[in-house]
Amino acid sequence: MSPPLAPPGWSRWLVPPAALSVHLSIGQAYAWSVFKPPLESALGLSGTQSALPFQLGIVMLGLSAAFGGTLVERNGPRWAMTVALVCFSSGFLLSALGAAIEQYWLIVLGYGFVGGIGLGIGYISPVSTLIKWFPDRPGMATGIAIMGFGGGALIASPWSARMLEAFGADSSGIALAFLVHGLSYAVFMLLGVLLVRVPRATGEPAGHPPSTDPDPHPHPDPRPHPDPAPSPTAPPEPIRVSARDAVRTPQFWCLWIVLCMNVTAGIGILEKAAPMITDFFADTSTPVSATAAAGFVALLSAANMAGRIGWSTTSDLIGRKNIYRVYLGVGALMYLLIALLGDSSKPLFVLCALVVLSFYGGGFATIPAYLKDLFGTYQVGAIHGRLLTAWSTAGVLGPLIVNWIADRQEEAGRQGASLYGLSFGIMIGLLVVGFLANEFVRPVHPRHHVPAPREAADVRRQQPESA
């Protein structure tokens, strides 16, 4: 499948909706916590066991993005979106079968392994294309699309809850809900497959008809012009770092730590959001119902989505390093407030959780632009894919820390907010580690740069001579 080139007159503003149709679909992963209580009840699972499909899905997201990033760069976004559609929908269908016959391993295999591949390929499918269409506003462009991944649960959470109410929370009802999800998302993702386009030529003004003329602004003077001598005012050569060289730089690994710590902190709340808010206020005069808990998940999804477009756009103004100082530093403060005062005030708990999730989403949406600033657009999609292995690690760490500690505390006879105090303290420490890693990020040394190709420039210089 060849990359779909944009025809003359194609608007670059049609590309973000194509990306959104995929990201809104695969963003359902953030609504997994809605399925946790029914699965635990129907199949006799613990909290740690019911998190396995989600954890494996995030692991496969990072691994498939890392190993598939180069393929996505080579084959283009339409190929990637098609692969994502097939894997993500097939994962739901396998999960439906597993729930119907009460074989939990099939749910883990379908949603976690097969669906996780769809998550990874689908997640990175539009990133490089968007940066090429919007070189002037990379943070905003990637934020528009990636906010869909954060906003997917805003749709999926209440939708899934309603389906479970209508179909039943037993194994057959869960199976039917999985089936409807798989078929519906296949149709929606197909819109992105049909709509996405790539620009014809790098460096042309985005949103304008791609030109086949090697020099869209020829000199009126037909005489040959010598190469201009370098001057202090000449624009610098664009940064070009290959994916293979990028992983050998300290900057890549500093960003890996930054992303891993930020994601671990956010996903720790998100994956267990519904049972967490229920536990925090179970012994109060205003306990949280299952419907209200699903609404809380939807609110977190809205904050996740808003943070992706809002904070990533802000990063275009104040810089990537500064915005990550906000994500990690203020995020640690929010966790501290929840740990100390969260069970005494429901509005405070919800507000702090919303801020943490907005930083979580903003971190994802800002990282492609941070990579573009450091490594250029040359192989930014493949570099981004490799960096998402940090997400795989965080997808295991975050839920494992929160679920395992909560299970152990419950076995010890504790309940309510005390189930989460230790895990929140660990999250604060991880955010501090991420803050320090961000401070070590510096521009990439020129020895890692790939020289820009000269052939196109030579053609342009020779064109007037043959005119």
HUZI-V628852 format. One record per residue. RES is the residue in one letter. OMEGA is omega in whole degrees, 0 to 359 (* if undefined). NEAR is the number of other C-alpha atoms within 12 Angstrom. Layout:
RES_OMEGA_NEAR ; RES_OMEGA_NEAR
This chain:
M_183_17 ; S_179_16 ; P_182_26 ; P_181_23 ; L_180_26 ; A_176_27 ; P_177_20 ; P_179_19 ; G_181_18 ; W_180_25 ; S_179_24 ; R_182_35 ; W_173_25 ; L_182_30 ; V_177_42 ; P_176_37 ; P_177_31 ; A_178_37 ; A_181_48 ; L_182_42 ; S_177_42 ; V_185_54 ; H_176_49 ; L_180_41 ; S_183_48 ; I_176_55 ; G_174_46 ; Q_181_46 ; A_181_49 ; Y_177_52 ; A_182_46 ; W_183_45 ; S_177_48 ; V_180_46 ; F_185_53 ; K_181_39 ; P_178_34 ; P_179_35 ; L_179_39 ; E_180_27 ; S_185_19 ; A_186_26 ; L_178_28 ; G_184_19 ; L_171_22 ; S_178_23 ; G_179_35 ; T_181_31 ; Q_182_27 ; S_177_36 ; A_186_45 ; L_179_40 ; P_179_41 ; F_181_48 ; Q_179_42 ; L_177_39 ; G_180_45 ; I_175_48 ; V_181_36 ; M_175_44 ; L_182_48 ; G_182_42 ; L_180_33 ; S_176_42 ; A_180_41 ; A_184_35 ; F_181_27 ; G_183_38 ; G_180_40 ; T_178_30 ; L_178_27 ; V_178_40 ; E_184_37 ; R_188_21 ; N_175_25 ; G_187_36 ; P_181_44 ; R_177_39 ; W_183_31 ; A_180_47 ; M_177_47 ; T_178_34 ; V_180_37 ; A_180_45 ; L_183_42 ; V_183_33 ; C_184_37 ; F_180_51 ; S_178_42 ; S_178_36 ; G_177_40 ; F_181_45 ; L_176_35 ; L_179_35 ; S_177_41 ; A_177_35 ; L_180_31 ; G_179_29 ; A_182_36 ; A_182_26 ; I_177_22 ; E_175_26 ; Q_187_24 ; Y_181_32 ; W_177_25 ; L_176_28 ; I_178_41 ; V_179_35 ; L_184_33 ; G_183_38 ; Y_186_49 ; G_187_40 ; F_183_35 ; V_179_37 ; G_179_47 ; G_175_46 ; I_176_43 ; G_177_49 ; L_185_52 ; G_181_51 ; I_179_52 ; G_183_53 ; Y_184_55 ; I_187_56 ; S_183_56 ; P_192_53 ; V_181_58 ; S_180_45 ; T_180_48 ; L_180_46 ; I_179_45 ; K_177_38 ; W_184_39 ; F_180_36 ; P_182_31 ; D_182_23 ; R_185_27 ; P_180_41 ; G_179_44 ; M_185_36 ; A_180_42 ; T_178_54 ; G_180_45 ; I_183_44 ; A_186_50 ; I_175_52 ; M_178_51 ; G_179_45 ; F_178_46 ; G_182_51 ; G_181_42 ; G_180_40 ; A_177_41 ; L_176_36 ; I_189_34 ; A_185_42 ; S_178_42 ; P_179_31 ; W_179_29 ; S_180_41 ; A_179_37 ; R_179_23 ; M_180_27 ; L_175_33 ; E_183_21 ; A_184_16 ; F_185_21 ; G_182_22 ; A_176_29 ; D_185_27 ; S_180_32 ; S_177_28 ; G_177_30 ; I_180_43 ; A_180_37 ; L_177_31 ; A_177_37 ; F_181_42 ; L_180_32 ; V_178_26 ; H_184_37 ; G_181_35 ; L_182_25 ; S_181_27 ; Y_177_37 ; A_180_33 ; V_184_22 ; F_181_30 ; M_179_39 ; L_177_31 ; L_178_28 ; G_179_36 ; V_183_36 ; L_188_24 ; L_190_31 ; V_177_41 ; R_174_39 ; V_178_41 ; P_183_38 ; R_186_28 ; A_177_26 ; T_175_23 ; G_176_24 ; E_179_24 ; P_183_22 ; A_178_33 ; G_178_29 ; H_180_21 ; P_178_23 ; P_183_28 ; S_175_23 ; T_177_15 ; D_180_16 ; P_176_22 ; D_183_22 ; P_178_16 ; H_184_15 ; P_177_20 ; H_177_17 ; P_179_12 ; D_184_12 ; P_181_14 ; R_180_15 ; P_181_19 ; H_177_18 ; P_176_12 ; D_178_12 ; P_178_10 ; A_178_9 ; P_179_10 ; S_180_9 ; P_182_7 ; T_180_8 ; A_180_10 ; P_181_9 ; P_176_11 ; E_178_15 ; P_179_22 ; I_178_28 ; R_178_31 ; V_179_36 ; S_179_34 ; A_181_34 ; R_179_25 ; D_183_26 ; A_183_40 ; V_177_29 ; R_181_20 ; T_176_27 ; P_180_22 ; Q_180_32 ; F_185_42 ; W_172_27 ; C_178_34 ; L_177_47 ; W_179_40 ; I_180_36 ; V_182_45 ; L_182_49 ; C_182_41 ; M_181_46 ; N_180_52 ; V_179_48 ; T_181_48 ; A_182_53 ; G_184_51 ; I_177_50 ; G_175_46 ; I_190_48 ; L_185_48 ; E_182_47 ; K_189_43 ; A_185_46 ; A_178_40 ; P_182_39 ; M_182_44 ; I_176_43 ; T_179_33 ; D_185_30 ; F_186_36 ; F_181_30 ; A_185_23 ; D_180_17 ; T_179_17 ; S_180_12 ; T_179_17 ; P_184_21 ; V_179_24 ; S_179_18 ; A_179_30 ; T_178_24 ; A_178_24 ; A_176_33 ; A_176_40 ; G_176_32 ; F_176_39 ; V_179_48 ; A_177_39 ; L_177_35 ; L_178_46 ; S_178_49 ; A_178_38 ; A_176_38 ; N_181_46 ; M_181_43 ; A_179_39 ; G_182_40 ; R_179_42 ; I_184_38 ; G_182_31 ; W_180_43 ; S_175_46 ; T_176_31 ; T_180_29 ; S_175_36 ; D_182_29 ; L_186_18 ; I_178_17 ; G_184_22 ; R_184_37 ; K_180_38 ; N_182_25 ; I_177_38 ; Y_172_42 ; R_177_32 ; V_181_33 ; Y_189_44 ; L_181_45 ; G_180_34 ; V_177_28 ; G_177_42 ; A_178_36 ; L_179_27 ; M_178_36 ; Y_179_42 ; L_179_30 ; L_178_28 ; I_182_39 ; A_185_31 ; L_190_22 ; L_189_23 ; G_184_30 ; D_180_33 ; S_183_22 ; S_179_22 ; K_177_26 ; P_179_18 ; L_179_22 ; F_183_32 ; V_182_37 ; L_181_24 ; C_178_32 ; A_179_44 ; L_179_34 ; V_179_40 ; V_181_45 ; L_175_49 ; S_176_45 ; F_177_49 ; Y_178_54 ; G_179_49 ; G_178_49 ; G_178_56 ; F_185_54 ; A_183_50 ; T_187_51 ; I_177_57 ; P_178_51 ; A_176_46 ; Y_178_44 ; L_179_50 ; K_178_41 ; D_186_34 ; L_189_38 ; F_181_40 ; G_183_35 ; T_188_38 ; Y_177_35 ; Q_186_37 ; V_178_45 ; G_179_48 ; A_178_44 ; I_178_48 ; H_178_56 ; G_179_46 ; R_180_40 ; L_182_42 ; L_170_45 ; T_173_36 ; A_178_38 ; W_177_46 ; S_179_39 ; T_180_31 ; A_179_41 ; G_174_44 ; V_185_36 ; L_185_37 ; G_179_39 ; P_181_45 ; L_180_34 ; I_185_36 ; V_184_40 ; N_184_38 ; W_180_28 ; I_179_29 ; A_178_34 ; D_180_25 ; R_179_23 ; Q_179_22 ; E_176_20 ; E_179_13 ; A_176_12 ; G_179_12 ; R_180_18 ; Q_179_24 ; G_184_26 ; A_181_33 ; S_176_32 ; L_190_33 ; Y_184_40 ; G_181_30 ; L_181_25 ; S_178_34 ; F_176_39 ; G_177_28 ; I_180_27 ; M_178_42 ; I_179_33 ; G_180_25 ; L_179_34 ; L_176_40 ; V_177_30 ; V_178_29 ; G_178_38 ; F_180_33 ; L_179_22 ; A_179_29 ; N_180_36 ; E_180_24 ; F_181_21 ; V_178_30 ; R_176_23 ; P_181_26 ; V_180_30 ; H_182_20 ; P_181_19 ; R_178_16 ; H_184_24 ; H_173_26 ; V_180_24 ; P_178_16 ; A_178_18 ; P_184_13 ; R_188_11 ; E_183_12 ; A_179_17 ; A_179_14 ; D_179_18 ; V_182_17 ; R_180_24 ; R_183_25 ; Q_184_22 ; Q_180_24 ; P_181_21 ; E_183_17 ; S_181_11 ; A_*_14
